[in-house]
Structures are given as C-alpha cells and as structure tokens.
Amino acid sequence: MTTASSRWAAALHAWAIPDDILKAAPESPWGFPPALFHAHEVPSSTPSRRRAVEALPAGGSVLDVGVGAGAASLCLVPPARQLVGVDESAEMLARFTAAADAADVGVDVRAIRASWPEAADQAGRSDVVVCHHVLYNVADVVPFVRALTSAARRRVVVELTAEHPQTALNPLWRHFHGLERPTGPTADDAAAVLEEIGIRPEVERFSGPRRQAEVDRKDLVAFARRRLCLPAERDPEVDALLPENAGLPRRELACLWWSPGSA
Ligand SMILES: C[S@@+](CC[C@H](N)C(=O)[O-])C[C@H]1O[C@@H](n2cnc3c(N)ncnc32)[C@H](O)[C@@H]1O
C-alpha cells in the first residue's frame, strides 16, 4: 500500500541527480551556502512567528531544528529567553551564535552541531519547537517529525515553501542538461504525512518576503550553478537564465503547527 510518507520519500528521491552529471560536477551540488541565510531578514509578524509567540511563556525556551543563521528563533526573543539551535553545519551554527550575540537581547543560547533526529536527546525539551525550511531535505520524515513533537512541551511550528524550492531551477536543468526535473513534494504532501501519523496540523498559507532582498546576485548565481553541477565559467549563462528569486524560498509559504497533545 502506498502511504503518504512513502510518497513523500519517493518524491524526494526523484530529485537524485543522474550519475553521469554528478560525476562531472566540479563540486558537490548539495548543501546550503551560509551567505544566502540571514537571521535579520524575517519580518516581525508572520503566521509562523505569531503561532510560536502565542504558545511561549515569558522567559520560555525554543528549540530551532535546522537553525541556519537563526531566522526562525531569534525573532522569538523576547518572550523567549533560552534558545537551543541544532544544525549539521558548523558554519551555520557560528552565524547563529554570532547573530544572537549581536542582537544583545540577553538570551541564553546553546548550539548543537548534529543531525536531527539523532540530536534529540542532547537537545532535550523546550516550550516551543520551530523548524523552518528543512523538511524538503528529509526523506525519512516520520521519525524526524515524531522527534520534533516529543521535544515540544507546548507547540511545534514548521514552515516550508508551498512547493519544493528547487522547482524554480527546473527550466535551467532543461536548458543545460536536457533533463526534466520533478515538481513535488509540496506542503500539502507534508500535511498528509502528519495526518497519517495522527497529527492534525493547523495549516496557514501566506506570502512571505522575498529573501533575495538580502542576497548578493552573484552568490545566488553561484548557488544555482553549483546545484546545476556546472563549472564557474558558466556563471554568465546561468545569470542570464536565472529567475530573480530562483533557488531561494519562494513567496508562497505554509505554516504547519500543532500541540504535542494532539499527536
Ligand atoms: C534552508 S536552511 C534553513 C535555515 C533556517 N531554519 C531558516 O529558515 O533560515 C536549512 C538548514 O537545515 C540544516 N539541516 C538540514 N537537514 C538537517 C538535519 N537533518 N538535522 C540538522 N540540521 C539540518 C542545514 O544545515 C541548513 O542550515
């Protein structure tokens, strides 16, 4: 029987890059360049922020899974006073702790370099667990989400783009490699996985800010070129074809939130 979680995993596996293209790639197409992620670009009021704040007690704690530079959690201080950030990337964690220091808001920060859900024991429990723009990287999504739920005392808030963020590069894959790329999964598919494991998420859709306002075009072109498995000398061609906001979280976003008791 096909389940929502197996459909999710299959849709993500469909993004695998054919071996011949991967072997010819000058550098790994995976990973996130820290230059494209900033903590200070989040507007003060999004559904994701509001849903986290309304569940937070004064002085409360937040666990941010896939913290990056801290965009999902630094904007929760105050009322939060304790932040735990988990990320696989040391460079992202350094940005997170530097941004927390620079904000100078009197917050107690703990950074854990590890993968989720393996980091769950080390991270412990927090009042609110946030996880923004990570789910499309997670093929084995059920243990990931269950661990988010177990780590939350009051609420889990997940934010993701309505569509897989890499779909914006699909015309470029066609142009450079003659390759048709997938279009799924979507935020609706993520909600279906949650329902399948007994979580009834509230789903709020909203139009987010255009992240590229903070991003240097040449960093964006380099990111797309790396994802496309091309050498740096193709940058001018990539630049000519790359839509304004390609490869970054697009404007159409979804906030999925639930309380641990509902799972
Ligand atoms: C697209 S960035 C989003 C960062 C931040 N949450 C934001 O919204 O700006 C995804 C981050 O999740 C991290 N990441 C992806 N999968 C992870 C996992 N299984 N465990 C821990 N970190 C993960 C990446 O290293 C990266 O920093």
The ligand as an SDF file (V2000), in Angstrom:
LIG
                    3D

 27 29  0  0  0  0  0  0  0  0999 V2000
   17.3520   26.0840    4.1570 C   0  0  0  0  0  0  0  0  0  0  0  0
   18.2730   26.1780    5.6590 S   0  0  0  0  0  0  0  0  0  0  0  0
   17.0750   26.9800    6.7340 C   0  0  0  0  0  0  0  0  0  0  0  0
   17.7050   27.6650    7.9240 C   0  0  0  0  0  0  0  0  0  0  0  0
   16.7500   28.4030    8.8420 C   0  0  0  0  0  0  0  0  0  0  0  0
   15.8570   27.4890    9.5300 N   0  0  0  0  0  0  0  0  0  0  0  0
   15.9650   29.4630    8.0730 C   0  0  0  0  0  0  0  0  0  0  0  0
   14.7390   29.3340    7.9440 O   0  0  0  0  0  0  0  0  0  0  0  0
   16.5960   30.4190    7.5850 O   0  0  0  0  0  0  0  0  0  0  0  0
   18.2380   24.5070    6.2250 C   0  0  0  0  0  0  0  0  0  0  0  0
   19.1800   24.2540    7.3860 C   0  0  0  0  0  0  0  0  0  0  0  0
   18.8580   22.9770    7.9470 O   0  0  0  0  0  0  0  0  0  0  0  0
   20.0490   22.2580    8.1900 C   0  0  0  0  0  0  0  0  0  0  0  0
   19.6580   20.8310    8.1710 N   0  0  0  0  0  0  0  0  0  0  0  0
   19.1170   20.1520    7.1290 C   0  0  0  0  0  0  0  0  0  0  0  0
   18.8020   18.8930    7.4990 N   0  0  0  0  0  0  0  0  0  0  0  0
   19.1230   18.7880    8.8230 C   0  0  0  0  0  0  0  0  0  0  0  0
   19.0300   17.7310    9.7930 C   0  0  0  0  0  0  0  0  0  0  0  0
   18.5070   16.5340    9.4920 N   0  0  0  0  0  0  0  0  0  0  0  0
   19.4800   17.9660   11.0430 N   0  0  0  0  0  0  0  0  0  0  0  0
   20.0100   19.1760   11.3740 C   0  0  0  0  0  0  0  0  0  0  0  0
   20.1170   20.2030   10.5110 N   0  0  0  0  0  0  0  0  0  0  0  0
   19.6770   20.0270    9.2430 C   0  0  0  0  0  0  0  0  0  0  0  0
   21.0190   22.7280    7.1130 C   0  0  0  0  0  0  0  0  0  0  0  0
   22.3710   22.5540    7.5020 O   0  0  0  0  0  0  0  0  0  0  0  0
   20.6430   24.2080    6.9900 C   0  0  0  0  0  0  0  0  0  0  0  0
   21.3740   25.0210    7.8690 O   0  0  0  0  0  0  0  0  0  0  0  0
  1  2  1  0
  2  3  1  0
  2 10  1  0
  3  4  1  0
  4  5  1  0
  5  6  1  0
  5  7  1  0
  7  8  2  0
  7  9  1  0
 10 11  1  0
 11 12  1  0
 11 26  1  0
 12 13  1  0
 13 14  1  0
 13 24  1  0
 14 15  1  0
 14 23  1  0
 15 16  2  0
 16 17  1  0
 17 18  1  0
 17 23  2  0
 18 19  1  0
 18 20  2  0
 20 21  1  0
 21 22  2  0
 22 23  1  0
 24 25  1  0
 24 26  1  0
 26 27  1  0
M  CHG  2   2   1   9  -1
M  END
$$$$
